[in-house]
Amino acid sequence: MMNLLKSVSRPRKAPQALLGLSWEGRRIEGSLLRRTPSGLQKVSGFEAELSVDLDSGDPETIGRELRSQLDQAGIRERMCAVVVPVSSLLVTQTEIPVLPEADAQSLLQIEAEKGFHADPSTLQIADSRCARGEGAQWVTLAALSQTRLASLERWASAARLKLVGVSSTLCELQPAGDPASEGVVALHLGSGPGPVTLQVSAGGGVLALRSFEGVSEDASGQPALHADSVAREVRITLGQLPEPWNDAIRKVLIFGPQALAESLAGALSSRWAVSGFRVEVRSPEIPGLPTQPAPAPSAVVAARILAGRPATLEFLPPKPSVFRQFLARHAQGPRRTVWTVAGAVTAVVVLAFLVQQVQLSLLESRWAALSGKVRELERIQQELRQYRPWTPEAARGLAILEALSNAFPENGSVTAKVVEIRESGEVVCSGTATDSPAFLAMTSRLSALPGVSKVHHDQSRGTSPMQFNLTFVWNGGTAR
């Protein structure tokens, strides 16, 4: 199954700082940009020529050399975005009707299988769509091989970098505009005489994207850019476009080294003066950064990501979440049954927990309604505990003590030391008397009192004074 990315990349959270990288052959350049309250700031940059070609060299070697260049430039930022030359891409165009997104994706997969000479399952494909009237779309499909994308990720990892974007150089320099904006032919001359990149954009997307050789050796053997070759390739590309763009696009923008771009612009203007073409030398504009010298493609892609804008063509697929990676790794074969059961058990536990939480919430609501009454009852119980000694149960003891006080003589000839009142009503009293007559008189008075019965003299010791121990049964009332 091939990887067909949407024409607009999924939004990623914009970082605070980003390293942009671009390359041609062995030459690589980078720009480190940072967001500040006043805009963007270029923190550092570098240019270097590595010992191996970035397209075919060993990723580990490239990563080590790149890391060395970054250390020399004092760059420690890990987040990076890479722009690849158009020569690294496979490009084809097709036309599709306006369809729901799911149907359009399926149709584009079929068109990719027909348009690319490589197996689509080995490609990472992005598309850019242009509105052509009300019933059709012109679509440019661009593909980066999975092998090259894996190589990018490997040398980025070897350089201790984390890729957050992979896009096309010219699409960054001249992004697709509004569908109603004027069509533009953009030419990128690279870092000097070499392959020329051409992009035609209109209708809100990219109409054509290609690279061609516009260079040959002059009389001195030095590489030179030939305006005739460039003009011929531009006209061939425009002639292959469908209506209404094949005869309507007359604006040409040239990106590249200032002297080379101005020379080519002058040569093309003289050739196309009668055809209505308007040729301009253009430098990318980044808010907050000076326009001279012109910002490098690496700075343009870094600025675009820091601003949170989507790429016209994005080849780095969105990274799945940790949960999706876990499912993809474990939800296959026998493990699938295990994880299904585990998921069901987890769901049951979570459901039980939710039910428990609902019950607790309901009980807390009921308690909130009853808490006032409970506090009032606790206050009443506290008062009962305070006044309980004066309740009728305790008054029986007072009545018994009152009876003993009435029976004992006032002259103190008989005194009580211990009085024990039992639950059955039996009372045990022990004490001393000056003599036996005083004790007998006291027992007679006690027996005569109402509510007192079964007065019994258990034991006594001594005669004067004497120690006694008597019992009686109280079946009377409470104290008056």
MINU-633198 format. One record per residue (C-alpha): residue number from 1; x, y, z. Coordinates in pm, 1 decimal. Last residue first. Layout:
N
NUM:X:Y:Z
...
***
This chain:
480
480:-3842.6:1379.7:9691.9
479:-3597.9:1109.5:9619.2
478:-3699.5:815.6:9409.0
477:-3927.6:524.0:9478.2
476:-3909.7:225.7:9720.6
475:-3805.4:-129.1:9674.2
474:-3470.8:-107.8:9846.0
473:-3345.8:-436.5:9986.7
472:-3127.6:-441.6:10293.8
471:-2773.9:-540.8:10391.0
470:-2560.9:-487.0:10700.8
469:-2190.1:-473.1:10787.3
468:-2077.1:-349.1:11124.8
467:-1768.0:-231.0:11307.0
466:-1801.3:-174.9:11680.7
465:-1663.9:99.3:11896.3
464:-1706.2:-11.7:12159.4
463:-1800.1:-374.7:12106.3
462:-1570.1:-524.2:11846.0
461:-1654.5:-684.8:11516.5
460:-1983.3:-711.1:11339.1
459:-2142.8:-934.4:11076.3
458:-2433.9:-972.3:10835.9
457:-2704.2:-769.2:11004.7
456:-3008.2:-803.6:10780.8
455:-3270.7:-551.7:10681.5
454:-3512.9:-740.2:10455.3
453:-3718.0:-441.8:10358.3
452:-3687.4:-68.6:10295.7
451:-3938.3:116.2:10075.6
450:-4101.3:292.6:10366.2
449:-3872.6:338.8:10671.0
448:-3936.9:118.7:10972.1
447:-3650.3:-115.0:10898.9
446:-3408.4:181.8:10897.6
445:-3534.7:306.4:11234.0
444:-3484.8:-35.3:11387.5
443:-3141.2:-68.9:11228.6
442:-3035.9:265.5:11380.0
441:-3159.4:169.4:11727.7
440:-2966.5:-157.4:11700.7
439:-2645.2:29.4:11612.6
438:-2682.9:278.7:11898.9
437:-2752.5:-7.8:12142.8
436:-2441.4:-197.3:12019.3
435:-2188.7:74.1:12087.2
434:-2005.4:367.2:11931.3
433:-2104.5:248.3:11580.6
432:-1889.6:194.3:11271.0
431:-1951.5:144.6:10895.1
430:-2066.3:-92.7:10623.9
429:-2371.7:-67.9:10400.4
428:-2480.9:-314.3:10129.9
427:-2793.7:-224.9:9931.3
426:-2992.6:-474.8:9722.5
425:-3204.1:-313.0:9450.0
424:-3119.8:-576.0:9189.8
423:-2881.7:-337.4:9013.6
422:-2665.0:-306.3:9328.3
421:-2613.9:-7.5:9556.4
420:-2292.6:-22.6:9759.7
419:-2254.7:215.0:10057.3
418:-1912.7:231.2:10227.9
417:-1805.9:423.8:10540.0
416:-2132.4:475.5:10725.6
415:-2146.2:640.2:11067.6
414:-2333.9:556.6:11389.3
413:-2286.2:763.3:11707.6
412:-2281.1:1072.6:11492.4
411:-2519.4:1273.4:11705.1
410:-2769.9:1293.9:11416.8
409:-2860.8:926.2:11441.0
408:-2864.8:724.1:11113.2
407:-3209.1:621.3:10987.5
406:-3291.4:949.7:10815.8
405:-2951.3:962.7:10642.2
404:-2992.5:602.3:10529.6
403:-3329.1:684.9:10372.7
402:-3183.9:991.2:10191.4
401:-2894.9:780.4:10061.8
400:-3145.7:535.1:9918.7
399:-3346.3:819.7:9758.7
398:-3027.9:966.6:9605.2
397:-2942.6:631.9:9451.9
396:-3288.1:614.4:9300.9
395:-3229.0:964.6:9154.6
394:-2945.5:825.0:8930.9
393:-3191.1:617.2:8729.0
392:-3443.1:907.3:8723.4
391:-3195.0:1143.2:8530.3
390:-2976.0:1382.1:8725.9
389:-2645.7:1208.4:8647.2
388:-2740.7:1228.3:8269.8
387:-2711.7:1608.7:8251.1
386:-2386.0:1637.4:8053.4
385:-2436.0:1317.3:7852.7
384:-2779.7:1441.6:7751.8
383:-2631.9:1776.4:7643.8
382:-2380.4:1598.1:7420.1
381:-2659.1:1385.2:7276.0
380:-2852.8:1700.9:7184.8
379:-2548.8:1849.3:7006.3
378:-2493.9:1523.4:6815.4
377:-2857.1:1530.8:6705.8
376:-2815.2:1886.8:6569.6
375:-2499.4:1786.0:6381.8
374:-2686.1:1495.1:6226.1
373:-2970.4:1722.6:6116.5
372:-2731.0:1955.0:5934.7
371:-2539.8:1665.8:5773.8
370:-2852.2:1513.5:5622.2
369:-2864.1:1703.9:5286.7
368:-2484.5:1694.7:5241.3
367:-2495.3:1324.9:5326.6
366:-2743.5:1265.1:5046.5
365:-2518.9:1446.1:4796.7
364:-2216.0:1252.2:4920.2
363:-2409.5:931.3:4876.9
362:-2494.7:1024.1:4515.2
361:-2131.1:1110.2:4437.1
360:-2013.1:788.1:4595.0
359:-2259.0:595.4:4381.4
358:-2140.9:772.8:4066.1
357:-1777.0:704.1:4157.9
356:-1855.3:339.1:4213.5
355:-2024.0:317.4:3874.6
354:-1719.7:483.8:3715.4
353:-1486.0:238.8:3888.0
352:-1695.5:-52.0:3769.0
351:-1679.7:84.2:3412.4
350:-1302.4:126.8:3436.3
349:-1266.5:-229.0:3562.7
348:-1491.6:-358.6:3284.8
347:-1296.6:-162.7:3021.2
346:-968.3:-295.0:3157.6
345:-1100.2:-648.8:3139.8
344:-1211.6:-592.1:2780.3
343:-873.3:-440.4:2690.2
342:-690.0:-733.9:2844.9
341:-911.2:-973.9:2652.1
340:-841.3:-786.0:2328.0
339:-471.9:-765.8:2418.5
338:-451.0:-1140.8:2455.8
337:-651.8:-1204.9:2140.2
336:-429.1:-969.1:1939.2
335:-116.6:-1125.7:2081.9
334:-197.1:-1448.0:1899.2
333:-155.1:-1275.1:1561.1
332:-139.3:-894.1:1550.5
331:-230.1:-613.6:1792.7
330:119.4:-587.7:1940.9
329:329.6:-362.7:1717.7
328:52.7:-168.4:1543.1
327:-130.2:-125.8:1873.0
326:179.5:9.2:2046.1
325:250.3:247.0:1760.0
324:-109.2:368.6:1779.0
323:-76.3:430.9:2153.9
322:255.3:613.8:2112.0
321:88.5:845.6:1860.7
320:155.4:813.0:1491.1
319:418.4:1039.0:1333.1
318:269.2:1237.4:1047.7
317:437.5:1140.3:719.7
316:737.7:1347.3:610.1
315:687.2:1427.5:241.6
314:514.2:1766.6:263.5
313:425.9:1947.3:-60.9
312:271.5:2295.1:-30.3
311:384.4:2304.5:331.9
310:150.6:2412.4:609.3
309:202.6:2743.5:794.6
308:284.6:2738.4:1167.5
307:500.3:3052.9:1162.7
306:796.0:2854.2:1299.2
305:737.7:2604.1:1017.0
304:750.4:2872.5:747.0
303:1049.5:3048.3:902.0
302:1251.5:2724.4:909.4
301:1158.6:2654.3:546.1
300:1269.8:3001.8:438.5
299:1592.2:2992.8:643.0
298:1699.8:2667.5:474.7
297:1610.5:2814.5:134.8
296:1869.1:3090.9:198.1
295:1758.8:3444.2:284.8
294:1876.9:3705.6:31.3
293:2171.7:3909.7:155.3
292:2006.0:4146.0:185.6
291:1636.5:4094.8:263.0
290:1692.5:4146.1:634.4
289:1496.4:3919.1:874.1
288:1195.9:4020.2:1086.7
287:933.7:3909.4:838.5
286:1092.2:3667.5:586.9
285:1092.1:3778.9:223.3
284:1234.1:3543.2:-37.3
283:1433.6:3723.4:-307.0
282:1287.6:3776.7:-654.0
281:1442.4:3871.9:-986.3
280:1158.4:3967.7:-1216.6
279:1044.8:3874.6:-1568.5
278:714.8:4000.7:-1706.7
277:612.9:3808.4:-2020.4
276:395.9:3992.5:-2273.5
275:506.3:3800.2:-2580.4
274:677.8:4096.6:-2749.7
273:933.0:4139.5:-2471.3
272:997.3:3767.5:-2444.5
271:1351.3:3746.3:-2582.9
270:1474.4:4074.4:-2431.4
269:1314.4:3986.0:-2097.5
268:1474.1:3641.1:-2100.0
267:1826.3:3780.9:-2138.0
266:1777.3:4048.0:-1872.1
265:1629.9:3799.7:-1624.6
264:1915.6:3554.8:-1687.4
263:2177.3:3820.1:-1609.2
262:1982.4:3939.5:-1305.0
261:1959.8:3583.5:-1169.8
260:2331.8:3515.7:-1221.2
259:2433.5:3837.6:-1045.7
258:2193.4:3793.6:-754.3
257:2252.1:3424.1:-684.5
256:1919.1:3241.0:-709.4
255:1544.9:3293.0:-747.6
254:1381.4:3404.8:-1074.6
253:1014.2:3500.6:-1096.8
252:824.1:3481.6:-1429.1
251:474.5:3628.5:-1484.8
250:303.7:3553.3:-1818.0
249:59.5:3271.5:-1735.7
248:-250.6:3291.3:-1957.8
247:-168.4:3081.5:-2264.8
246:-140.7:2732.4:-2108.7
245:-337.1:2826.5:-1797.1
244:-701.2:2811.8:-1909.1
243:-659.3:2548.9:-2039.5
242:-428.7:2254.8:-1986.9
241:-52.8:2286.0:-1940.0
240:183.5:2122.6:-2190.2
239:255.7:2451.1:-2370.6
238:364.6:2610.7:-2043.6
237:627.7:2339.4:-1991.7
236:757.6:2363.6:-2349.0
235:772.8:2745.4:-2322.8
234:969.8:2729.7:-1999.1
233:1208.2:2467.0:-2139.6
232:1278.2:2679.9:-2450.6
231:1340.7:2993.7:-2243.1
230:1587.0:2807.2:-2016.4
229:1779.7:2665.4:-2310.9
228:1796.3:3006.6:-2479.8
227:1905.7:3174.7:-2153.5
226:2217.1:2961.5:-2131.5
225:2379.2:2926.3:-1787.8
224:2753.6:2887.6:-1803.9
223:2994.5:2626.5:-1674.4
222:3359.6:2719.9:-1741.0
221:3554.6:2560.3:-2026.8
220:3687.2:2890.3:-2156.5
219:3465.7:2881.8:-2464.1
218:3154.7:2820.7:-2250.2
217:3053.7:2491.5:-2094.6
216:2686.2:2400.5:-2074.6
215:2405.3:2472.4:-1833.3
214:2030.7:2469.5:-1860.8
213:1988.8:2111.4:-1739.0
212:1631.8:2047.3:-1630.0
211:1423.3:2017.5:-1314.2
210:1048.0:1984.5:-1292.5
209:730.9:2096.6:-1116.8
208:405.4:2174.4:-1293.0
207:59.9:2302.7:-1195.5
206:129.4:2361.2:-824.0
205:-168.2:2483.3:-624.6
204:-418.8:2761.4:-552.9
203:-536.3:2802.6:-912.9
202:-186.3:2881.2:-1030.2
201:170.0:2761.8:-978.2
200:434.9:2671.6:-1235.7
199:763.6:2546.1:-1095.4
198:1099.3:2518.6:-1266.7
197:1429.0:2405.5:-1117.8
196:1748.6:2478.2:-1309.7
195:2038.2:2232.1:-1291.8
194:2379.0:2398.7:-1253.6
193:2538.5:2740.0:-1267.2
192:2531.0:2867.1:-911.2
191:2379.6:2809.9:-569.1
190:2045.2:2689.4:-703.7
189:1909.6:2858.5:-1014.1
188:1544.9:2848.5:-907.9
187:1282.3:2946.0:-1163.2
186:924.0:3032.7:-1072.1
185:646.8:3062.5:-1333.4
184:349.3:3236.0:-1173.9
183:-29.0:3232.3:-1221.2
182:-216.8:3532.6:-1087.2
181:-418.9:3490.4:-768.4
180:-777.7:3360.2:-757.6
179:-684.2:3017.8:-621.8
178:-475.3:3187.8:-347.7
177:-104.0:3124.3:-365.7
176:111.3:2814.5:-401.1
175:441.7:2867.9:-221.6
174:736.4:3022.8:-410.6
173:1059.2:2974.9:-211.1
172:919.2:2680.4:-12.1
171:776.4:2506.6:-319.7
170:1116.0:2566.9:-485.4
169:1302.7:2372.1:-218.6
168:1063.9:2077.5:-185.3
167:957.9:1952.3:158.6
166:1069.3:1733.4:447.9
165:947.9:1835.7:794.8
164:990.5:1766.9:1166.0
163:1315.9:1571.0:1151.5
162:1497.4:1522.1:1483.7
161:1871.2:1582.9:1488.9
160:2152.0:1399.2:1667.9
159:2372.5:1404.5:1354.1
158:2333.2:1025.6:1327.1
157:1956.5:1076.7:1363.6
156:1955.4:1324.0:1075.8
155:2168.8:1080.7:875.1
154:1916.4:803.0:937.6
153:1603.9:1014.8:881.8
152:1730.3:1135.9:547.3
151:1828.2:781.4:447.4
150:1477.6:661.7:535.0
149:1335.8:934.3:311.1
148:1572.4:828.8:32.7
147:1465.2:465.7:61.8
146:1098.4:558.6:86.1
145:1132.2:732.3:-248.1
144:1004.4:1086.9:-270.3
143:693.7:1139.1:-482.0
142:523.3:1443.8:-630.2
141:167.3:1430.8:-766.4
140:40.9:1748.2:-934.4
139:-337.1:1763.2:-952.6
138:-559.3:1961.2:-1188.2
137:-908.2:1968.7:-1038.8
136:-1241.4:1951.0:-1218.6
135:-1607.6:2051.0:-1205.6
134:-1624.8:2417.6:-1114.2
133:-1337.5:2554.7:-1321.1
132:-988.6:2420.5:-1278.9
131:-905.9:2440.7:-907.1
130:-545.3:2337.2:-853.5
129:-447.5:2047.1:-630.7
128:-106.1:1970.4:-478.7
127:-19.4:1610.1:-396.9
126:223.0:1424.2:-174.5
125:360.4:1073.9:-225.5
124:604.9:871.9:-18.2
123:715.9:598.0:-254.9
122:802.7:228.1:-226.0
121:434.4:119.4:-230.9
120:394.6:325.7:-549.2
119:621.2:79.8:-738.4
118:835.6:297.8:-962.5
117:750.1:420.8:-1316.7
116:507.4:671.2:-1172.6
115:194.6:787.4:-1358.6
114:-23.5:474.6:-1366.4
113:16.5:375.4:-999.8
112:-11.6:742.7:-905.2
111:-338.1:773.1:-1098.7
110:-484.1:476.7:-905.2
109:-377.0:628.8:-573.9
108:-522.5:961.6:-685.9
107:-860.1:793.9:-742.1
106:-861.7:649.2:-390.3
105:-767.7:985.1:-239.9
104:-1044.5:1160.1:-436.6
103:-1299.9:905.8:-312.9
102:-1205.0:969.2:51.4
101:-1199.6:1345.7:-3.0
100:-1543.9:1368.1:-161.4
99:-1508.0:1432.4:-533.1
98:-1437.1:1723.6:-771.3
97:-1329.2:1555.3:-1092.5
96:-972.1:1443.1:-1147.5
95:-689.7:1563.8:-1372.5
94:-337.7:1427.3:-1370.7
93:18.6:1538.8:-1331.3
92:343.8:1350.9:-1262.7
91:654.2:1417.3:-1056.3
90:931.2:1193.9:-919.7
89:1149.2:1382.9:-675.5
88:1522.2:1408.9:-603.1
87:1574.0:1650.5:-894.7
86:1326.7:1882.3:-720.3
85:1591.3:1948.6:-456.9
84:1510.9:1847.4:-98.6
83:1423.1:2089.7:179.8
82:1494.5:1964.2:531.4
81:1340.7:2063.5:865.5
80:1520.5:2043.6:1199.5
79:1451.2:2008.0:1571.0
78:1770.3:1923.7:1762.4
77:1907.2:2273.8:1838.4
76:2270.2:2267.3:1956.5
75:2427.1:2490.9:1690.5
74:2768.0:2633.5:1784.5
73:2874.8:2670.7:1420.0
72:3169.2:2432.9:1474.5
71:2933.2:2190.4:1649.6
70:2693.6:2203.0:1355.4
69:2974.4:2131.7:1109.1
68:3090.5:1832.3:1313.9
67:2734.4:1702.4:1337.5
66:2707.5:1727.0:958.3
65:3025.7:1525.2:914.5
64:2902.1:1256.9:1156.0
63:2556.0:1242.9:996.5
62:2694.6:1220.2:642.5
61:2920.5:932.6:745.8
60:2630.1:751.4:913.1
59:2405.2:813.5:611.7
58:2656.3:656.0:367.7
57:2652.8:861.1:48.9
56:2402.9:837.7:-238.3
55:2181.8:1145.3:-223.5
54:2393.3:1340.6:26.1
53:2701.6:1304.6:-192.3
52:3013.4:1235.3:10.8
51:3304.2:1441.1:150.1
50:3075.4:1720.3:265.8
49:3074.9:2076.0:137.7
48:2979.3:2330.6:401.2
47:2763.9:2636.2:463.9
46:2664.9:2760.9:808.8
45:2404.5:2961.1:996.4
44:2331.2:3107.2:1337.1
43:2068.7:3284.2:1546.5
42:1847.6:3422.4:1272.2
41:1569.7:3604.3:1456.6
40:1198.7:3586.0:1388.6
39:944.6:3833.6:1520.3
38:937.8:4103.5:1791.4
37:840.4:3870.1:2077.2
36:1111.4:3625.2:1959.9
35:1093.9:3306.4:1753.8
34:1427.1:3145.3:1673.7
33:1594.9:3062.2:1344.4
32:1894.5:2835.5:1281.4
31:2000.9:2834.0:918.2
30:2171.9:2551.1:730.6
29:2369.7:2485.5:414.7
28:2473.7:2163.9:245.8
27:2692.2:2110.0:-57.8
26:2764.9:1750.6:-155.3
25:2496.4:1726.1:-422.8
24:2269.5:2024.0:-359.9
23:2148.4:2064.6:-5.4
22:1901.5:2238.8:224.5
21:1873.0:2247.8:605.4
20:1652.4:2451.7:841.4
19:1718.2:2442.2:1216.4
18:1421.5:2536.7:1431.2
17:1346.6:2738.9:1743.5
16:1028.5:2799.6:1943.7
15:851.6:2497.2:1798.5
14:525.0:2512.5:1597.4
13:286.4:2235.8:1700.6
12:226.8:2025.0:1395.5
11:-48.6:2074.9:1145.9
10:-113.7:1787.9:906.9
9:30.8:1854.4:566.8
8:-189.7:2006.5:299.2
7:-189.8:1814.9:-28.3
6:-279.5:1499.4:161.2
5:-19.9:1226.2:177.7
4:-34.6:914.8:-39.5
3:171.0:635.7:117.7
2:154.5:330.4:-103.8
1:0.0:0.0:0.0
***
